[in-house]
Amino acid sequence: MVGYHGCDAQVAARLLAGAPFVASTNDYDWLGHGIYVWEYGPDRAARFALEQQRRGKVQVPAVVGVVLRLGTCFDLLDTRFTADLAQAYARWAALLRAQHRPLPSNTGRDPDRKLRRRDCAALNWYLAEAAATGTVYDTVRCAFVEGAPVFEGSAIHHETHLQVAVRNPRCIVRVFDPTIEAP
């Protein structure tokens, strides 16, 4: 598949020169820890880089393209995986309650609650449990409905996207500059 990663221009230059990606380990990453790309979403990646510039985290916004294999994918677009995650969440939440530890919350200033601490912690816990029993996931994939409806009464939203968290960097087959070459 083809994905796009929004970042700073200096980071993009390093990646295009062959430097390895650095996985995100924020406690609010929607799909747990990994290298985040927007599946077939160059404009969304560019908008992300611009948002990061407004927050002072990026000097010059840029986008790099990646060709990747999903490998063993925890694909939350398939109901088998959402069912597994729901069952695992119940076990994880019960474990935290038994330890008298609070569940993290998904929070944020907007209705999308972009600080996904609960989602991140639950996915990281599930994926660690799966790995301990012999199933290692290379990637995590999910669709996110985000932003305002595109018109009144619509269920289509302006920033809806497919996102992939690459947990195994070997899944990245090629990095390219989308401004000068096609995938």
N, C-alpha and C positions, 0 to 999 in steps of 0.2 A: 504494500500500500504506500501511498505518498502522504507525508505529513509535513507540517510547517511549524517552525519553532521561532517565536518572537523573542528578541534579545537585544543587547547593545551591539553596535557596529563592531566594536573591538572584539567582542565574543564571537560574532559572526565570522570575522576575518580569521580568528584562531581556529574555529571549527572547519572552515573551508580549507585551511592549510593542513588539516589533519589532526588537530588537537582533539582529545576526547571530550565528550559532553560530561558535565557534572550533574549528577542527579539532584533533584530538589528534595529536601528533607524537611520542609516546613510542616508544622503540625496541623495546618489547615488545607493541605493539598487534597483536592477532591478525590483522587484515585489512589491515595497513599503515595509513598515515596517513589520517585522515578524521574525520567527525562520526559517532559511534557511536550506533546505535539498535537496540533489540530489536524485531524484527518481531512485531507483535501480542503483545507481552510486557510489559504494564504492571507486573505483579507482579515480574518479573525486573529491570526497570529500578528499581523501588523498593528491591529487595534490594541492588542495586548501590549505590544512594545510601546505604543504611544501612551497607554495608561501608566505603564511603568515609568516612562519619562516624566509624566505629570507628578508622579509620586517621588521623583528624584532618584529612582533606582537604575535608570538608564540615561546615558548622556545623549546618544544618537540612536534612535530606534532602527532596527534592522530585522530581517527575516532570513532564515536559512531553510532550505527544503531538505527533506530526508526521504530516502526510499528505505522501507524497512519490511521485514518479515514479522508478522505478529507472533510466530512461534507458538508456544503453549500459552494461549491467551485466556485470561479470566474475563470473558466477554459479557458484560452486563447488558448487551442487546439480546442475549439469549436467555430465555426464562429458566433454564437449568441453573445458570449461575446466580440469577437473582434469588431463586429459591434457596440455593446453598447459602448465599450471604444472609438471607433472612434468618435461617436456622442458626447459623453461626453467631449472628448478632445476639440472638436470644441467649445462647450459652455465654457469650462474652459479657453481656449486660448482667446476667445472673452472677457471674464470677466477680465482677466489680462490686455488685451490691453485697455479696458475701464477704468481701474484703473491706466493706464500708468505704469504698472509693467512689467518687462522683463520676457519672458519665460525662464525657466532654459534650459540648453543645455546638451545633451549627449556628453561627451568628453572622452578623454583618449589618451595615446601615441600610441596605436595600432589601426588597422582598426576596431577592435571589439568595440571600444569606451566604455570601461567597466565602466566608471563613468556615470551611467544612471540617472542623476539628473532630466531630463525631464520626463522620464518614471516613476520614483519614485514619483515625485510630482503629476503627472497626475493620477496615480493609487491611491495614498493616497487621493487625492481630490475626485475622483469618489467613492471610497469605503466609505468615510465619507458621501457623498451625499446619497448613497444607504442606509446606516445605518440610516440616518435622516428620510428616507421615509419607514423604516421598514424592509429592507433587509440587514441582517448582514452576511458578508462572513467570514467563518472560515479559508479558505485557498485561496491562489492564485497560479495557476499552469501555467507554460509556457515552451515552448521549445526554446532553444537558439542555433543558429548556431554560432559556435565559433571556432577559430583556423584556421590553414591552411588546404587546401584540402588534403585528404589522398593520392591522386595521381593526376597527371596532368589532368585537365579537369573534375575532380570529383566534384559533388555537396555535397559530404559527407565530413565533416570536423572533424579534430582530436578531438576537445573538445566540440562537440555538445552534449547537455544534456537536460534533463527535470529537472526543478527546481520547488520546492514548497516553498512558504512562508507561514508558519503556523501562522495565526493571533490569533487563539484560542488555547491556549496550552492544553485544555482538549481533543483536537483531537489526541494528542499523547497518544497512548494506552500502549506502552511499549518501554523501552530503553534497548538496548543490546550491548554487546561487540562483534563486528563481527569477532574478532580474535579467539574467543573461542566458539561461539554459532551461530547457524543459526537463521534467523528470525522466 
